[in-house]
């Protein structure tokens, strides 16, 4: 799944009655400046949707609104029919929504494996007295988390580095570790923040293969990315923003050829 990578057919979309995540008329103000204005989009279940735009278009703010890092000034965010507009990122994880960051944030002195284990959710051992009152359950959960972490490291091709400190990883490997930590939470919706940034071509192919494989398992993915080759190869649909507003929407080739999109990129669109 390298040069022959094809656009996903999103086989799960037709069966889904509700969007995996939906933004309804989102607006975000910062000190009187409107950065996102009346933006709406839908990520269908089983879809890879690209969010693109020139620098200053508002797409990062839009992404952070969807992820829960920011709260909208107005508008609503829904996850499979449940409104989550005021929820923080850790609350959205409970609803199956997780994100990566453009600049990975690993615990540098912890091992790669340990970085994954801190992402394990709902561990009984996190409660002090449970370690004494339910020691057997704690051990079983820890064993299951360890097995899961090893399987995920195998999936993202980092198994051989499991016991190395995260600081030894290259930029591309840190992106894969970031994805691996997200997968420990078993999300159904994955928000990817510029996974191609700073990644060499060989590792970028690995990242694209892993994203396509996750989509084939039914994961819904929103991808914010400047690398248009990656967008066109992975995304079945693209939403373009400029000046905080929706500019165009459709198949990647159609959006890329849209005169308004071309003007926004060539003219700066900030």
Secondary structure, DSSP 8 states (H G I E B T S, - for coil): --TT------TTTTT-SS-SEEEEEEEEEETTEEEEEEEEEEE-TT-EEEEE--TTSSHHHHHHHHHTSS--SEEEEEETTEE-TT--HHHHHHTTEEE--SS----TTSBHHHHHHTT--S-GGGSTTHHHHSHHHHHHHHHHHHHHHHHHHHHTT-GGGTTSBGGG--HHHHHHHHHHHHHTTT-SEEEEE-TTTT--HHHHHHHHHHHHHHHHTT-EEEEE-S-HHHHHHH-SEEEEEETTEEEEEE-HHHHHT-HHHHHHHHT---
